[in-house]
Amino acid sequence: MDSASEDLHQEVRRLRTEIQQLREIVNALFTAVFEDSEEEWDTLPPRDNDQMYN
């Protein structure tokens, strides 16, 4: 492989690693948000039909 191809190959590997790390961070954040919100939304708030259109 020539130098340009090797550089490109290394850059692709680096980007794949960074993408994988970002996926893990997003998954952790997604899990944290929805684990917290499950407790808060066990019941629906009471409906206030008078305030529906305000």
Secondary structure by P-SEA (a helix, b strand, c coil): ccaaaaaaaaaaaaaaaaaaaaaaaaaaaaaaaaaaaaaacccccccccccccc
